[in-house]
């Protein structure tokens, strides 16, 4: 019996030891040296039970009209390796939910272009601290579509402490207002001047930032006089850890009460220059010294500081919206149709005023009212009821192609809350028409023989505000062999050159001397458009340029003039030589004649003696 007990004890010890080994399996770093498309300069850190950002750089393996990046679910938990001797220390570190595997759009990408991507996911609570390999991938659509590369990246997971909340999220952009600043204070009837710091505590730069104070006509909610149409502060961008100053000057209302007031602020921003318009809400407190707080009729004691959140009001949200036409081009009119819904389950809304306000670019509104007013009145909205409202707008013709924000400001009454004010935002995508012009089309020579060639050249200029993709030129006619040229992409304000050799194959007549030039290009969605041009080229049986050259050569020969004989250099030299010899001979004859005469005179003298 003792022997059996010892055997069972030994078995249990070995069993528990094996279980302990398997239970302590934890993840390890994945070797990413072979990665071609997904790389990391730093391994992101997360905590169990909390949201973390998985950050990496993606280099496009091909051209993407719109690239979507996601985290792939990996069920390789404690599988064995090829030898089967020990567990592979991989585990999927995230909670599997509807949000975990949602793909994130990173926009248009060219082959070889790189972008830094950050995807949020909640870390599992049951995994040990350590490194984990996560599969990430790219696709060409939000759902379905074709998958591109899929590779591992690494994350580091730490255990959360008991004091740490399990709902903290690490966001790309997080705004903090008035950090390390005292609450602004003022007293009636003085003007209250104060400045607050708005800081981006996120991980990326916030762009197109607009901070809007939410004002209220109720002096129990908003203690300041409303002297301006809006109190918006706009910034082109706020970098990570950068703080900007929000400066305000207000007159305190006469009917305000002494106490603290929560001032709400709505902030709209983009996480990239072409990203969607996002919204964040925050608030800060101001202290006002004015009238004494009202006393309670039952206790005779001052009532607590007024808080607008103590009252019940309806909540009106955007249920859906659409535009007519569906595609909006810059400079054109369109109708924005919005279905508003009272999302409250029990509270009705009445006397509702909806006002449409457009986003501004360079201090100028993007959308203006094309017809009628920018405000719509709805008499009432019961709980869960909807109402369709619309406004006709026109976009500026000079704006860039992207989405622009439209804010719908709401003012309504609820049984316990009069003149409540809220606002909701939506995005309206605006496209730009692609435009191009061609320079002077030259054909040199303009006439060739059947076996001849001629050079065709011209420029294609992008005069629009959107790029022209995959520009392609093709020349066709019965008289020439079809020829084409790929020009490539042409950015706004730039030009592409076309240079082609046209080879003749048939004689032209008056009806078929035109060369048809077709220019095709694509927009960012791959939709193809074309432009046609024509140019004249005459093809003859014989090359007229060769005949003209022969005529020129014969003409040059006929025009050659011979030098006259009397201007020949050799003749002139001979004349000079003969003249010199003749002159010398004449002198010699003269000398001899003088000597002879002298001799004769001497002889005569001798005879006389």
MIBASE-962428 format. One record per residue (C-alpha): x, z, y. Coordinates in steps of 0.25 Angstrom, whole numbers, plus 5000, padded with zeros to 4 digits. Layout:
N
XZY;...
***
This chain:
609
500050005000;501150045009;501849905006;500549835010;500449915023;501949875026;501649735023;500449735032;501249805044;502349705043;501349585043;500649645055;501949665063;502349525060;501049475064;500949545077;502349505080;502049355078;500749375086;501549445097;502549325098;501349225099;500649305109;501849305118;502049155118;502149115133;502348985140;503648925144;504148825154;503848685150;505048585151;504648495162;505948415163;505348295157;504148295167;504048155174;502848185183;502548335185;503748415190;503848555196;504848615206;504348755204;503448815193;502148875199;501749015196;500449075193;499849205188;498949235176;497449225180;497749155194;497649015199;499048955200;499548815206;500248725196;501148645205;501948525201;502448385206;501748265201;502548125201;501548015199;501847925187;500947815193;500047785205;498847875206;497647845215;497347985213;498148075204;497448205198;498348315192;497948415182;498348525173;498148485158;497648595148;498648625138;498248695125;499648705119;499648855118;500548915108;500748785100;501948765091;503148675095;503548565086;504348655076;503148745075;504048865076;503648935089;502548925099;502648825111;502548925123;501548845131;500148895135;499148835145;499248935157;497948905164;496448945162;495648825158;494548805167;493748685174;494748695186;496048705178;496148565173;495548495186;496448385191;496948385205;497048265214;498348235220;497948095226;498647965226;500047955220;501047845219;501947825206;503147915208;502448005220;502548155218;501548255222;501548415221;500248455214;499648595212;498548625202;497848765202;497548835188;497148975184;498249045175;497749105162;497649255162;498149265147;499549195147;500849265149;501849255160;502749135159;502948985161;501848885157;501848735155;500648665161;500248515159;499948435171;499448295172;498948185181;497748095180;497147985189;495748045191;495148185192;494448175179;494848085167;495647965171;497047935166;498048045164;499448025169;500748115166;500548255160;501748355160;501948505160;502348585172;502648735172;501948855178;502349005178;501349115175;501449255179;500549375175;499549415186;499649565190;498349655190;498349655205;498349505206;497049435207;496749335196;495949245206;497049205216;497249065218;498548995223;498048875232;498748765238;498248805252;497848945255;497548985270;497749125276;497349155290;497849275298;498849315288;499649445293;498849435306;497949545312;496449505314;496149445328;495549545337;494749525350;493749595359;492549545367;492549475378;494049435376;494449305370;495049325356;496349245354;496949245340;497849165331;497849165316;498849115306;498249015296;499249005284;499348915272;499749005260;499548895250;500548805243;500348675250;500248625264;498748625270;498448495278;497348465287;497048605289;495848645298;495548795300;494048815305;493448945310;492048965306;491249005318;489849065319;488849085330;488549225325;489349325333;489249415321;490049315313;490949255323;491349335335;491849225344;491249125354;491148985348;491748905359;492348785351;491648685341;492648725331;493848815329;494648725319;496148725319;496748605312;498148595306;498848465300;499448555289;499848695286;501048705276;501148815265;501448955271;501248895285;500348965295;499648905307;499048975319;497548975322;497249005336;495949045341;495249095354;493849155354;492949225364;492249345357;490749345357;490049445365;489049475354;490149495344;490349635337;491649715335;492249695322;492949605312;492449465310;492749375299;493149235304;493049125294;493849005294;493748875286;495048795283;495048645278;496348585273;497048485264;498148515253;498648375256;498548265266;497548185258;496948305250;495448355251;495048445262;494948585257;494348705263;494748855264;494048975271;494649095276;494349205287;494949305296;494449425304;494449455319;494049585326;493149585338;492849695347;491549675354;490149735352;490049865344;489449835330;487949855328;487549985322;486649995310;485250035312;485250125300;486550195301;486850185316;488350145312;489050015316;488749905306;489949845299;490749725305;489849605303;490249505292;489549375291;489649375275;488749495275;487549395277;486949295267;486949145270;486749015263;487948935258;487848785261;488848695254;489048545251;488348505238;488848365238;489148255248;489348105249;489647995259;488947855261;489647765259;490447835248;491747785253;492047805268;493047725275;493647765289;492947725301;491547705293;490247785294;489747855282;488647965279;489048095273;487948155265;488148305261;487248385252;487248535257;486848645247;486448785250;487248855239;486648985241;485749035230;484849115239;485049095254;484448985261;484948915274;484248855286;484448785299;485748725293;486648635302;487648555295;488748495304;489748395299;491248405305;492348305302;493748335299;494748305310;496048225310;496948225322;495848305330;494848185327;493648195318;493648105305;492148085304;491248075316;489748065316;489247925314;487747945316;486948065321;487448205321;488548275313;487548395310;486348405300;485248505300;484648555287;483448655289;483648735277;484348745263;483748835252;484648895242;485348795233;484648685241;485348555246;485248465258;485848325261;486448305274;487248185280;487948135292;488548005296;489948005299;491047905303;492547915299;493647885309;494347745305;495747795307;495747915298;496547915285;496047895271;495648035265;494648135265;494148205277;493348335279;491948355284;491448495287;490048535287;489748655295;488448725292;487648815301;486348875294;485549005293;485249095281;484249205281;485349305284;486349225291;486049145303;486949035308;487849035296;489048935297;489748875286;490548745283;490848655271;491848535270;491848405263;492848285262;492448145265;493448035260;493747925270;494447795266;495247695274;495047545273;496347475268;496847375278;497947265278;498347145286;499247035283;500346975292;500646825294;500646755280;501846655280;502146545270;503446485271;503546365269;502046325271;502146195263;502846185250;502946085238;502246115225;503446175219;503846245232;503746395236;503346465249;503546605254;502346685258;502446815266;501646915274;501447065277;500247155272;500047265282;499247395279;498447415292;497547525286;497647675284;497747675269;498847615260;498647485253;499047495238;499547395228;499547275238;499647145231;499747005236;499346875228;499446725233;498646625226;498246475228;498146345220;499446295226;500346405223;500646495211;499946635213;500946745217;500746895221;501547005226;501347165225;501547225239;501347365235;500747485244;500647465259;500447595267;499647595280;500347535292;501347465282;501547325277;501947255264;502647115263;502146995255;503246895251;502846785241;503346645236;502246545234;502546445224;501746315225;501046245213;500046145218;499846055231;498846115241;497846035249;497046075261;496046165253;497046245245;498246275254;497946415256;498646525248;497746645245;498346785247;497646905241;498147045245;497647155236;497747305238;497247445233;496747565240;497047705235;495947705225;496447575219;495347485224;495947345227;495647255239;496147125243;496447035256;496546885256;497446795264;497746645264;498946565269;499246415268;500346345259;500346195258;500946145244;501345995244;501845905233;503245905238;503946015246;503845975261;504946065264;505945995255;505545855261;505745915275;507145955272;507545815266;507045755279;507845855287;509145825280;508945675281;508545685296;509845775298;510645665292;510045555300;510245635313;511745645310;512545575321;513945515319;515045545329;515445415338;516845355334;517345365348;517045515348;517745535335;518945635336;519845545328;519645425338;519845515350;521145565344;521645425341;521345385355;522145505361;523345465352;523245325356;523245355370;524445455369;525245345362;524845245372;525245335383;526545365377;526845215374;526545175389;527445285394;528545235385;528345095389;528445135404;529745215401;530345095394;529945005405;530545095416;531845105408;531944955407;531644935422;532745035425;533744965416;533444825422;533644885436;535044935432;535444805426;535144735439;535944835447;537144805438;537044655440;537144675455;538444745454;
***
